[in-house]
Amino acid sequence: MWKGTGSSMHSYTDCIPCFVRQAHDALRMVTKDDEALVHRTLRRVMREAAEFELSETPPAMAQTTHRIIREESGHADPYAEIKTESTRMALELADEARNVIRNAIDPFKMAIRFSIAGNIMDFALASKWDRFELSGFIEKTRLQSIPDEPVEQLRAAVKQARSVLFLGDNAGEAVFDKLLIEQLGGADVFYAVKGSPVINDVTLEDAKAAGLEQVAELVENGSDAPGTILDDCSSAFRGLFYEAGLVIAKGQANYETLSTATRPVYFLTQVKCPVIGRDLGEPVGSWVVKQHQAEGRKVESPRSVPAAAGFATAGPSGFRPSDLGPKGAQS
C-alpha cells in the first residue's frame, strides 16, 4: 500500500500577482460595477497573499483566494456560466474529435492529444473565452506532437491496470477526457471531481453534463482546492488514490499538488505558466505526458483496488458514489 502524501511543488513570488488577478477577474464576472465589493475583497486577498508561505503549493493559496471571493460576493459558483458554456462548446466538437480518434493509426495516442488539447480551457489563467481558438482546434490537435516514450509507458500501464483513477481538471476539458477514457479498455475507471466549486474546475454536475457517467464512476474528492491537495481530501478518496492500479492526473494544478506524490502518477497537461515550465523543464506551450515514479516503491496490487480499501472491485455496479462524498459527509 502507498503511504503518506509527500511534498509538492512550492510557490514562487511570480504566483502572487496571479492570485490577485484571478480574484479581480472572478469578481468582475459576478459584479460589474460594485467597486466597494471588489476593493474590499481584493484587500482581503492581498492580506492573505502577504502572509502566504512560499513552501505551500499555488493551489493552496488559490483555495483561500476563491473561498474569500465566494464569501464576499455571495456567489457559491462564480464561474458557473463559463463552465456551462465551455461544456456546450466542447460537446459541439466531441463527435468530430471522436471520428478523428476512431480513424487514427493510433487511436490511444490521438485520444491523449485531445485530452491534453482540452486543457486550454483554463480560466484560472485566461479569463476570456476568446483565448480558446475554436477555429482549427481539431486540425491543430491532430497534428500536435507529443513525446512517444511516456505515451508508450502509459499505454503499458493501462494494459496492466484493472482500476484507473482519472483526476479531472476543468469543465469543458472533461468532454475530451471522456474521449480518452473510451480508449482505456476494460479497466474500472473512476473520474474524480471537486467536492465543491472552485474556479472552473469540474464538479459532479459538470462531469454529468459532459456525459462522463457513461464511461466512469464519478467520485468527489471532498475538497474545494484546485488540483489534488491530498491532506484536504476525504479519507475515502485518499484510499482510492493510493489503492488504484493507475492514476492519470490532468492539468497544471494536479501537477503542482502531486509532482512528488508517494505513488506513481501520469500527468497530462499543457504548459501555460513559466513557473511550471521551469519545474517541468519544458517551454510554455508544450504538451506534456509525464510519468512520475515514486522511487523505491511499488504498488502492492497494480491490477486491482483491494476490497480492504472500501471500494468495490467488481466495477461500476458495486460502487456507491456516496462513499466518496465531501469529507465528513455520511449518507
C-alpha positions as CSV (number, residue, x, y, z in Angstrom):
1,M,0.0,0.0,0.0
2,W,1.1,3.6,-0.7
3,K,1.6,5.7,2.5
4,G,1.9,9.4,3.0
5,T,1.4,12.4,0.7
6,G,4.9,13.6,0.2
7,S,5.8,17.2,-0.6
8,S,4.8,19.0,-3.8
9,M,5.8,21.9,-6.0
10,H,6.2,25.1,-3.9
11,S,5.0,28.6,-4.8
12,Y,7.1,31.5,-6.1
13,T,6.7,35.2,-5.9
14,D,5.7,35.1,-9.5
15,C,2.5,33.4,-8.3
16,I,1.3,36.2,-6.1
17,P,0.2,38.6,-8.9
18,C,-1.8,35.7,-10.5
19,F,-3.8,35.2,-7.3
20,V,-4.8,38.9,-7.3
21,R,-5.6,38.9,-11.0
22,Q,-7.8,35.7,-10.6
23,A,-9.6,37.4,-7.7
24,H,-10.2,40.5,-9.8
25,D,-11.4,38.6,-12.8
26,A,-13.8,36.4,-10.8
27,L,-15.3,39.4,-9.0
28,R,-15.9,41.2,-12.4
29,M,-17.9,38.2,-13.5
30,V,-20.3,38.4,-10.6
31,T,-20.4,42.1,-10.1
32,K,-20.0,44.7,-12.9
33,D,-19.9,47.9,-11.0
34,D,-19.8,47.3,-7.3
35,E,-16.3,48.8,-6.7
36,A,-16.7,48.7,-3.0
37,L,-17.2,45.0,-3.1
38,V,-14.3,44.4,-5.5
39,H,-12.0,46.7,-3.4
40,R,-12.9,45.1,-0.1
41,T,-12.4,41.6,-1.5
42,L,-9.1,42.4,-3.1
43,R,-7.8,43.8,0.1
44,R,-8.6,40.6,1.9
45,V,-7.0,38.5,-0.8
46,M,-3.8,40.7,-0.7
47,R,-3.6,40.5,3.1
48,E,-3.7,36.7,2.8
49,A,-1.2,36.7,-0.1
50,A,1.2,38.8,2.0
51,E,1.2,36.1,4.7
52,F,1.3,33.1,2.4
53,E,4.2,30.8,2.8
54,L,6.0,30.0,-0.4
55,S,6.6,26.5,0.8
56,E,2.9,25.9,0.1
57,T,1.6,24.9,-3.3
58,P,0.0,27.5,-5.6
59,P,-3.4,25.7,-5.4
60,A,-3.4,26.1,-1.6
61,M,-3.4,29.9,-2.0
62,A,-5.9,29.7,-4.8
63,Q,-8.2,27.7,-2.5
64,T,-8.0,30.5,0.1
65,T,-8.4,33.2,-2.6
66,H,-11.6,31.7,-4.0
67,R,-13.1,31.0,-0.6
68,I,-12.8,34.7,0.1
69,I,-14.4,35.5,-3.3
70,R,-17.4,33.2,-2.7
71,E,-17.8,34.5,0.8
72,E,-17.6,38.2,-0.1
73,S,-19.7,38.0,-3.3
74,G,-22.3,35.6,-2.0
75,H,-21.9,33.5,-5.2
76,A,-21.3,29.8,-4.5
77,D,-20.1,29.2,-8.0
78,P,-18.9,32.4,-9.8
79,Y,-17.7,30.5,-12.8
80,A,-21.0,28.6,-13.3
81,E,-22.0,30.3,-16.6
82,I,-18.5,29.9,-18.0
83,K,-18.4,26.2,-17.1
84,T,-21.8,25.7,-18.8
85,E,-20.7,27.5,-22.0
86,S,-17.3,25.7,-22.1
87,T,-19.0,22.3,-21.8
88,R,-21.5,23.3,-24.6
89,M,-18.8,24.3,-27.0
90,A,-16.7,21.2,-26.2
91,L,-19.7,19.0,-26.9
92,E,-20.1,20.6,-30.3
93,L,-16.6,19.4,-31.1
94,A,-16.8,16.0,-29.5
95,D,-18.3,14.0,-32.4
96,E,-15.7,15.2,-34.9
97,A,-12.9,14.6,-32.4
98,R,-14.2,11.1,-31.8
99,N,-14.2,10.4,-35.5
100,V,-10.6,11.6,-35.8
101,I,-9.6,9.3,-32.9
102,R,-11.5,6.3,-34.4
103,N,-9.8,6.7,-37.8
104,A,-6.3,7.4,-36.5
105,I,-3.4,4.9,-36.9
106,D,-3.0,5.0,-33.1
107,P,-6.4,5.9,-31.5
108,F,-4.9,5.8,-28.0
109,K,-2.3,8.4,-28.7
110,M,-4.8,10.6,-30.6
111,A,-7.1,10.4,-27.7
112,I,-4.3,11.6,-25.4
113,R,-3.8,14.5,-27.7
114,F,-7.4,15.6,-27.5
115,S,-7.5,15.2,-23.7
116,I,-4.4,17.5,-23.5
117,A,-5.9,19.9,-26.1
118,G,-8.9,20.4,-23.8
119,N,-6.6,21.6,-21.1
120,I,-6.5,25.0,-22.8
121,M,-10.0,25.6,-21.2
122,D,-8.4,27.1,-18.1
123,F,-10.0,30.3,-16.7
124,A,-7.5,30.5,-13.8
125,L,-5.1,31.7,-16.5
126,A,-7.3,33.1,-19.2
127,S,-10.4,35.0,-18.1
128,K,-11.8,35.4,-21.6
129,W,-13.3,32.6,-23.7
130,D,-11.9,34.0,-26.9
131,R,-8.4,32.8,-25.8
132,F,-9.6,29.4,-26.8
133,E,-9.2,29.2,-30.6
134,L,-12.1,27.0,-31.8
135,S,-11.2,27.5,-35.4
136,G,-8.6,24.9,-36.4
137,F,-8.9,23.2,-33.0
138,I,-9.4,19.7,-34.5
139,E,-6.6,20.0,-37.1
140,K,-4.2,21.5,-34.6
141,T,-4.8,18.7,-32.2
142,R,-4.5,16.0,-34.8
143,L,-1.0,17.3,-35.9
144,Q,0.3,18.3,-32.4
145,S,3.4,16.4,-31.4
146,I,3.6,14.6,-28.0
147,P,6.5,12.6,-26.7
148,D,6.5,8.9,-27.6
149,E,8.2,7.3,-24.7
150,P,5.8,8.4,-21.9
151,V,2.9,7.6,-24.2
152,E,4.1,4.0,-24.5
153,Q,4.7,3.8,-20.8
154,L,1.2,5.0,-20.2
155,R,-0.2,2.5,-22.7
156,A,1.6,-0.4,-20.9
157,A,0.3,0.8,-17.5
158,V,-3.3,1.0,-18.9
159,K,-3.0,-2.6,-20.1
160,Q,-1.9,-3.8,-16.7
161,A,-4.4,-1.9,-14.6
162,R,-7.8,-3.2,-13.6
163,S,-8.6,0.1,-12.0
164,V,-7.8,3.7,-13.2
165,L,-8.3,6.9,-11.1
166,F,-8.6,9.8,-13.6
167,L,-8.2,13.2,-11.9
168,G,-10.2,15.7,-13.8
169,D,-9.2,19.4,-14.2
170,N,-11.6,21.8,-15.8
171,A,-15.2,21.8,-17.0
172,G,-15.3,21.6,-20.8
173,E,-12.0,19.9,-20.8
174,A,-13.8,17.0,-19.2
175,V,-15.6,16.3,-22.5
176,F,-12.2,15.5,-24.1
177,D,-11.2,13.4,-21.1
178,K,-14.2,11.2,-21.9
179,L,-12.7,10.5,-25.3
180,L,-9.5,9.2,-23.7
181,I,-11.4,7.1,-21.1
182,E,-13.2,5.4,-24.0
183,Q,-9.8,4.1,-25.1
184,L,-8.8,2.7,-21.7
185,G,-10.1,-0.8,-22.4
186,G,-11.8,-2.9,-19.7
187,A,-10.4,-1.2,-16.6
188,D,-12.8,0.1,-13.9
189,V,-12.4,3.9,-14.3
190,F,-13.1,6.4,-11.5
191,Y,-13.3,10.0,-12.6
192,A,-12.5,12.4,-9.7
193,V,-14.1,15.8,-9.4
194,K,-14.1,18.6,-6.9
195,G,-16.2,18.3,-3.7
196,S,-17.5,21.9,-4.3
197,P,-16.9,24.7,-6.9
198,V,-13.5,26.4,-7.3
199,I,-12.6,28.4,-10.4
200,N,-13.8,26.4,-13.4
201,D,-12.7,23.1,-12.1
202,V,-15.0,20.2,-12.9
203,T,-17.6,19.3,-10.3
204,L,-20.1,16.4,-10.2
205,E,-22.7,18.5,-12.0
206,D,-20.2,19.5,-14.7
207,A,-19.0,15.9,-15.2
208,K,-22.6,14.7,-15.7
209,A,-23.1,17.5,-18.2
210,A,-20.1,16.2,-20.2
211,G,-21.5,12.6,-20.1
212,L,-18.7,11.2,-18.1
213,E,-21.1,9.0,-16.0
214,Q,-21.4,6.9,-19.2
215,V,-17.8,5.8,-19.1
216,A,-16.7,6.1,-15.5
217,E,-17.8,6.2,-11.9
218,L,-17.9,9.8,-10.8
219,V,-16.3,10.4,-7.4
220,E,-15.9,13.6,-5.4
221,N,-12.6,14.3,-3.7
222,G,-14.1,16.2,-0.8
223,S,-12.0,19.3,-1.4
224,D,-12.6,22.8,-2.8
225,A,-8.9,23.3,-3.8
226,P,-7.6,23.3,-7.4
227,G,-5.6,20.2,-8.1
228,T,-5.5,17.5,-5.5
229,I,-4.3,18.5,-2.1
230,L,-4.4,15.1,-0.5
231,D,-4.5,16.3,3.1
232,D,-7.6,18.3,2.2
233,C,-9.4,15.4,0.5
234,S,-11.7,12.9,2.2
235,S,-10.2,9.8,3.7
236,A,-12.2,7.6,1.3
237,F,-10.8,9.5,-1.7
238,R,-7.3,9.2,-0.3
239,G,-7.8,5.4,0.0
240,L,-8.8,5.3,-3.7
241,F,-5.8,7.4,-4.7
242,Y,-3.3,5.0,-3.0
243,E,-5.1,1.8,-4.0
244,A,-6.0,2.4,-7.6
245,G,-3.9,0.5,-10.1
246,L,-3.2,3.6,-12.2
247,V,-3.6,7.3,-11.6
248,I,-3.9,9.8,-14.5
249,A,-3.9,13.4,-13.5
250,K,-4.9,16.3,-15.8
251,G,-3.7,19.9,-15.7
252,Q,-1.2,22.1,-14.1
253,A,-2.8,22.2,-10.6
254,N,-2.7,18.4,-10.3
255,Y,1.0,18.6,-11.3
256,E,1.6,21.3,-8.7
257,T,0.0,19.3,-5.9
258,L,1.1,15.8,-6.8
259,S,4.5,16.2,-8.5
260,T,6.3,14.4,-5.7
261,A,3.4,12.0,-4.6
262,T,4.5,8.8,-2.9
263,R,2.9,6.7,-5.7
264,P,3.3,6.7,-9.5
265,V,1.2,9.3,-11.4
266,Y,0.9,10.1,-15.1
267,F,0.5,13.8,-15.7
268,L,-1.2,15.1,-18.9
269,T,-1.1,18.9,-19.3
270,Q,-0.3,21.9,-21.4
271,V,2.4,24.2,-20.0
272,K,0.7,27.6,-19.7
273,C,2.8,29.1,-16.9
274,P,6.5,29.8,-17.0
275,V,6.9,28.8,-13.3
276,I,5.5,25.3,-14.0
277,G,7.5,25.2,-17.3
278,R,10.7,25.7,-15.3
279,D,9.8,22.9,-12.9
280,L,9.0,20.6,-15.8
281,G,11.9,21.7,-17.9
282,E,9.5,22.5,-20.8
283,P,8.7,25.8,-22.6
284,V,5.4,27.4,-22.3
285,G,3.1,26.0,-24.9
286,S,4.4,22.4,-24.6
287,W,2.1,19.5,-24.4
288,V,3.3,17.2,-21.7
289,V,2.9,13.5,-20.9
290,K,5.0,12.8,-17.8
291,Q,5.4,9.7,-15.8
292,H,6.1,10.4,-12.1
293,Q,7.7,7.4,-10.3
294,A,7.9,7.2,-6.6
295,E,11.5,6.0,-6.1
296,G,12.0,2.7,-4.3
297,R,8.3,1.9,-4.0
298,K,5.9,-0.5,-5.8
299,V,2.2,-0.8,-6.0
300,E,1.1,-3.8,-3.9
301,S,-1.6,-4.9,-6.3
302,P,-1.4,-2.8,-9.5
303,R,-4.3,-4.7,-11.2
304,S,-7.0,-4.1,-8.6
305,V,-8.5,-1.9,-5.9
306,P,-8.4,-4.1,-2.9
307,A,-11.7,-4.7,-1.0
308,A,-9.9,-3.5,2.1
309,A,-9.8,0.0,0.7
310,G,-13.6,0.2,1.0
311,F,-14.3,0.2,-2.8
312,A,-16.0,-2.4,-4.9
313,T,-13.6,-4.4,-7.1
314,A,-16.4,-5.7,-9.4
315,G,-16.8,-2.5,-11.3
316,P,-19.3,0.3,-11.5
317,S,-22.4,-1.7,-10.5
318,G,-20.9,-2.3,-7.0
319,F,-19.7,1.2,-6.3
320,R,-21.6,3.9,-4.3
321,P,-20.6,7.5,-5.2
322,S,-21.7,8.5,-1.7
323,D,-18.7,6.6,-0.4
324,L,-16.6,9.4,-1.8
325,G,-18.6,12.4,-0.8
326,P,-17.3,15.6,0.9
327,K,-15.1,15.0,3.9
328,G,-17.1,14.2,6.9
329,A,-20.3,13.6,5.0
330,Q,-22.3,10.4,5.5
331,S,-25.2,9.0,3.6
